[in-house]
Amino acid sequence: MSVLVPTRRTVDAFTRTLHALMALSFLGAYLTSDSEFFKPVHVSLGYTLGGLLAARVLWGLLGPRHARWSALWGKLRGMADWFQGLRTGQASWRQAQNLYMASSVWVILLAIAPVVLSGYVTDQEWTGDWMGEVHEFLGNFMLFAVLAHIFGVLLISVLRKRNLATPMLTGLVPGTGPDLIQSNHGFLAILLLVAVFSFVFWG
């Protein structure tokens, strides 16, 4: 007889869907970047990533409190104090892990716009080959940032003996108590999926 483990909801469906679509769009665009045959796919996924960034910006401005930019920025506010503690030998390594994860998220989000814009300019052939090289460099930089983020998730999961990727997959974490997320925003997640797949396949 299986025992049900109590869980709490910590990430809503819209945020999880947005996260997954951004990851898949970048992965697909990167894998098709060197193929002339798949160039239309590469371009379409690049524009999709740009649209998803716009959705994330709006979600950060108008969405629930946990998704606001102020919440994400707040995770970095302790960086100065942590470095001060490092100099005095009193740095919290658990805080360092949180700062690393927050920083990696910021780097990825800030890298998207330059990648998409340089790709657009390259696609429109407004400049010479140099913009294509800039686009390739930025794409590789973003790949490095993504891999650094994944490495952080894996390493901290091992250190804390808890799978940090689970909340972004299921929205749930083990534990008792009330859900931290009151609304799952499932309808918005469905609308986002419909909009993205409509653009990719019929746009």
C-alpha positions in Angstrom: 0.0 0.0 0.0 1.5 3.3 -1.1 1.7 6.2 1.3 0.8 9.6 0.0 3.6 12.2 0.7 2.2 15.6 1.5 3.1 18.3 -0.9 2.8 22.1 -1.3 2.5 24.1 -4.5 5.4 26.5 -4.9 5.4 27.3 -8.7 2.3 28.0 -10.8 1.6 26.3 -14.1 2.1 29.5 -16.2 5.6 30.1 -14.8 6.5 26.4 -15.4 5.1 26.5 -18.9 7.0 29.7 -19.7 10.2 28.2 -18.3 9.9 25.0 -20.3 9.0 26.8 -23.6 11.9 29.2 -23.2 14.3 26.2 -22.6 12.9 24.2 -25.6 13.0 27.3 -27.9 16.6 28.0 -27.1 17.6 24.4 -27.4 15.9 23.9 -30.7 17.3 27.2 -32.1 20.8 26.3 -31.0 20.7 22.8 -32.5 19.5 24.2 -35.8 21.8 27.2 -35.9 24.4 25.6 -38.3 21.9 24.1 -40.8 20.7 25.9 -43.9 18.0 23.3 -44.3 16.6 24.0 -40.8 17.2 27.8 -41.0 13.4 28.5 -41.1 13.0 26.5 -37.9 16.0 28.3 -36.3 14.5 31.7 -37.1 11.0 30.7 -36.0 12.3 29.4 -32.7 14.4 32.5 -32.2 11.4 34.8 -32.6 9.5 32.5 -30.3 12.2 33.0 -27.7 11.9 36.7 -28.1 8.1 36.6 -27.7 8.5 34.5 -24.6 10.9 37.0 -23.1 8.2 39.7 -23.7 5.7 37.5 -21.9 8.2 37.0 -19.0 8.7 40.8 -18.8 4.9 41.4 -18.6 4.6 38.5 -16.1 7.2 40.2 -14.0 5.4 43.5 -14.1 1.7 42.4 -13.9 1.9 38.8 -12.5 1.6 37.6 -8.9 4.0 38.7 -6.3 6.2 35.6 -6.4 6.8 36.2 -10.2 7.5 39.9 -10.0 10.9 41.4 -10.9 11.2 42.8 -7.4 11.1 39.2 -6.0 13.8 38.0 -8.4 15.9 41.1 -7.8 15.4 40.7 -4.0 17.3 37.4 -4.2 20.4 39.3 -5.2 20.2 41.9 -2.5 22.3 39.9 -0.1 25.3 39.7 -2.4 27.2 42.6 -0.8 26.6 41.2 2.7 27.8 37.8 1.5 31.1 39.2 0.1 31.5 41.1 3.4 31.0 37.9 5.3 33.5 36.2 3.0 36.2 38.7 3.9 35.6 38.1 7.6 35.3 34.3 7.3 31.6 34.3 8.1 30.1 33.7 4.7 27.0 31.5 4.5 27.5 28.9 1.8 23.8 28.2 1.6 23.3 31.8 0.8 26.0 31.5 -1.8 24.1 28.8 -3.5 20.9 30.9 -3.6 22.9 33.9 -5.0 24.5 31.7 -7.6 21.1 30.4 -8.8 19.5 33.9 -8.9 22.5 35.3 -10.7 22.4 32.5 -13.3 18.7 33.3 -14.0 19.4 37.0 -14.4 22.3 36.3 -16.8 20.1 34.0 -19.0 17.3 36.5 -19.1 19.6 39.4 -19.9 21.2 37.4 -22.7 18.0 36.6 -24.6 17.3 40.1 -26.0 20.8 40.6 -27.5 20.7 37.1 -29.0 17.3 37.6 -30.6 18.0 41.1 -31.8 21.4 40.1 -33.4 19.6 37.2 -35.0 17.0 39.4 -36.4 19.5 41.8 -37.9 21.4 38.9 -39.3 18.3 37.4 -40.8 17.4 40.7 -42.4 20.9 41.0 -43.9 21.2 44.6 -42.8 24.9 44.2 -42.1 27.8 42.1 -43.3 29.0 38.8 -41.9 30.2 40.4 -38.7 26.7 40.5 -37.2 26.4 36.8 -37.8 29.6 36.3 -35.9 28.2 38.5 -33.1 25.0 36.4 -33.0 27.0 33.2 -32.9 29.1 34.5 -30.0 26.1 35.6 -28.1 24.4 32.3 -28.7 27.4 30.4 -27.3 27.5 32.8 -24.3 23.9 32.0 -23.6 24.5 28.3 -23.9 27.3 28.7 -21.4 24.9 30.5 -19.0 22.3 27.8 -19.4 24.8 25.1 -18.7 26.0 27.0 -15.7 22.4 27.2 -14.5 21.8 23.5 -15.0 25.1 22.7 -13.3 24.0 24.8 -10.3 20.7 23.0 -10.1 22.4 19.6 -10.1 25.2 20.5 -7.7 22.9 22.2 -5.2 20.4 19.3 -5.4 23.2 16.9 -4.4 24.4 19.2 -1.6 20.9 19.7 -0.2 19.8 16.1 -0.9 16.7 17.5 -2.6 15.8 17.7 -6.3 15.6 21.4 -7.1 14.3 20.7 -10.6 11.1 19.1 -9.3 9.2 22.4 -8.6 9.7 23.5 -12.2 8.4 20.2 -13.4 5.5 19.6 -11.1 5.1 22.8 -9.2 5.2 20.9 -5.9 7.6 20.3 -3.1 7.3 17.7 -0.3 6.1 19.1 3.0 3.1 20.0 5.0 1.4 23.4 5.3 -0.4 25.7 3.0 0.4 26.2 -0.7 2.7 29.1 -1.3 0.9 29.7 -4.7 -2.8 30.3 -4.3 -3.6 30.3 -8.0 -2.2 27.8 -10.5 -2.9 30.1 -13.5 -3.7 27.0 -15.6 -5.8 28.9 -18.1 -3.0 31.3 -18.8 -0.6 28.4 -19.3 -2.9 26.9 -21.9 -3.2 30.2 -23.7 0.5 30.5 -23.8 0.9 27.0 -25.2 -1.7 27.6 -27.9 -0.1 30.9 -28.9 3.4 29.4 -29.1 2.4 26.3 -31.1 0.2 28.4 -33.4 3.2 30.7 -34.2 5.7 27.9 -34.6 3.6 25.7 -36.8 1.3 28.1 -38.7 3.0 31.5 -38.3 
